[in-house]
Amino acid sequence: MNRVGFAISSLLVLLALASSMLFVVDQRQFGVVYALGQIKEVITEPGLNIKLPPPFQNVTYIDKRLLTLDSTDTEPMLTAEKQRVVIDWYVRWRITDPTEYIRNVGLNEAAGASQLNRVVRNAFQEEINKRTVKELLSLKREALMADVKAEVLEKVRGAKPWGVDVVDVRITRADYVDAITESVYRRMEAERKRVANELRSTGGAEGEKIRADADRQREVTIANAYRDAQKVKGEGDAEAARIYAEAFGRDPQFAQFYRSLEAYKASFSKKSDVMVLDPSSSEFFKVFRGSAAPAAAKK
């Protein structure tokens, strides 16, 4: 039993020693082997590797992928005309030389992101100080981002290289600070209201002009229609008078009878009308007397 236990213990020790000596480097990482605190080797190719067991050698990993750094600083920057603006930006960067990165920057990606954030912000501040708000918001923004990228690359590739590469620098938003933005919005609102009131005034004037012209045309049309109607009516009355005159000239007694009927019609147009006359002595009712009626009937 003692031999079996010793063999099992020895096997476990060997397995533990082997696991501490073997390590795998992923294709997305650099493997950095340290020997007593000093960089012994940097492994750039993925696969299984061997090192001495701790504490003689240790291994750490650094990301080799393209990393993104987003701005977190909300402090305003001054433009050439001393306007306070706030910008949001991001940087695409990667670690290219782990040895220089560890010696001059830090042991992990967070250290590089922290220092890169400071360098990029300073570069943006320097470039924005040279430009106006109009240039910042126009097509010249591309030139600004290119200048910032050049300054950042110059810094990270200086006397003490960082071992990183900056692929791209972009501005995602540029705006005034809240106080100025509110003032700008108020001015824009006032300007829009002024334009709206001007359009309403112009529209009201045009509406009054159109209504006045329509009323004028209406009055002219009515007047012309009334003139034509009176002309037609006059012609009709003249023709009727001619016909009546011709008819009455042929038979004077019929004319007298017809006029008497028209007079009766006009006199008794309402039920409430009252006339007090003597039919025997009044010429008004002579048609109702037998002397005129038979003659009219005979005719």
Secondary structure, DSSP 4 states (H G I P E B T S, - for coil): -HHHHHHHHHHHHHHHHHHHHEEEE-TTEEEEEEETTEEEEEE-S-EEEE-PPTTTEEEEEEE-S-EEEE------EE-TT--EEEEEEEEEEEE--HHHHHHHT-SSHHHHHHHHHHHHHHHHHHHHTTS-HHHHHSTTHHHHHHHHHHHHHHHHTSSS--SEEEEEEEEEEEEE-HHHHHHHHHHHHHHHHHHHHHHHHHHHHHHHHHHHHHHHHHHHHHHHHHHHHHHHHHHHHHHHHHHHHHHHHH-HHHHHHHHHHHHHHHHTSSTT------TTT-GGGGGGSTTTHHHHHH-
